[in-house]
């Protein structure tokens, strides 16, 4: 059985909804085990035992969240040169464009020598004012569907040995 590790951080619920949707899509494949972990509790053993990865973060100040960065800081060297060639994807819950957060994850994944399974999925909430940024998020059904599809695609690729 293959394992897909989904690591996420969420302050206002948007990224959590995205990660849970991706997990539900991946869980549709009975031959793939899904390990959904909050960034604060995910550890190097989770990374080492997974066959593929989905990293989900909010865009905070045009960057990945601090707790997502903390996850990478805590696990990076323990996994270095031990997970080469494994597939990954990323999801960003953005207030503006999310591209810098996606680039940061890509740079870390490049250092780990992971293979991108596709382009980053960036969902923009257009939250710009402080009250909009801090309010609980509700991801639109069409965007949730895109997250489910990403999870299902990663699981199918792992199960079939495409990734």
N, C-alpha and C positions, 0 to 999 in steps of 0.2 A: 504494500500500500504506500502511495506517495503522500507527502505532507506539504500543505500550503500554509505558510505562516503569514498571518495578516497582523501587522503592527500598526496601531493608530494612536493618535492623541486628539482630543476634542475638548474644548472649553464650553462651547455653546450648543453642542449637539449635532452640528452639521456633519462633521467628519465621522462621528460615531455612526450616524445613520448611513453614510456612504460605506463604511467598513462592514457594518452588519448586513447591508444589502449585498455586497460582494461576497461575504461569507455564505449568505443564503444561496446565491448562485453557484458557488463552489460546492456547497453541501449537496447539490442535486446529483453530483457524481459520487456514487457509493464507493468508488475505488480510491478516492482522495480523502484524507483526513484533514480537516481545517482546524488550525490553531489560531484563534482570534485573541490577541493580547493587547492590552493597553500598553503604551510605550513605557509607562512607569514600572510595569511588572515584567515586561519581556526581558529575557536574559540571553547570554551567549549560548547556553544549551539549546534554547529555542531556535536560534539561528542555525546552529550546527546540525540540528536534527531535522531541519526542513529541506525539502527538495526544490522549493520555489518560494517566492516572497511577494507580498503586496504591502507597500508602505503608504500609509494615508495620514496626511497632516493638514491642519489649517494653515493658511497663509497668515503669518503674524509679522507685521512691520516689513512686508515684502520678503519674508523669509519663512523657512519651515519653523514650526513651533520649538520652543526651548526644550520641552520634554522629549520631542522627537530627536532633537540634536543630542540630548542626554542619552537616549537609547543607543544611538550610533556611537557616541563616545564610550559607553560602557561595554559595547560588544565588538567594536571594530577590530581591535588587535587580537582578540581571542579567535576570531573567525578568519583573519587575514591568511590567505593562501590555503584555506581549508574548504572554501565554498566556491572556488573558481568555476565559471561556466554555468552556474545555476541561473534560472530565469527570474526576472523580477518585473514588477510594474509599480506605478505610483498613482495615487489619487490626491488631488489638492482641493480643499474647500477654500476658495479664494474670495476675498472682498473686492479685489481689483482684477489682476490678470494671472496671478499664481505662477508665472513663468520662472521667477527667481527661486522659489521654493522647489520647483521641479528640477531646476538646474543643480541645486544643492544636493538633492537626492541622487541625481545622475552622477555627480562627481564622486560621491561616496560609493555608489554601486560600481563605478569604473575602478576605483581603488580595490574593491573586493573582487574585481574581475567577473562581475555578474553580467548576464546578457539581458538586454531589454526585450521584453515580450511584446512591446508596443509603445506607442506614444503615451505620455502622461495624460490621465483623465483629469481635466481641470473643470470644476463646477464653480461658476462665479455667482455669488449671492448679491453682488453690487452693494454690499454694506460699506458705507464710507463715513457716515457721521458716527460719533461715539455711541449714541443710543442704539443705532442699527448694528454696530460692530458687537456690542455687548449683549444684545437680546438673543434669546434662544432661536436657533435656526430651524427651519423646516425645509428639507430638500424636496424639490418638485418631483412628482411621480415620474415624469419622463427622464429626469436625471437619476433617480433611484433605479430605473430600468437599465440605464447605461452602466451603473455600478454592478447590478446583478449580472449583466452580460459579461463584464470584465472578469468577475469572479468565476463564472461558468467557463469562460474561455481559458483562463489560467488552469483551472482544474482539468479541463479536457486535454489541454496541451501536455500537462504533466502525466495524465493517465495514458495518453497515446504515445508518449515518448517524443513528442514534437519538440519540447523544450528540454 
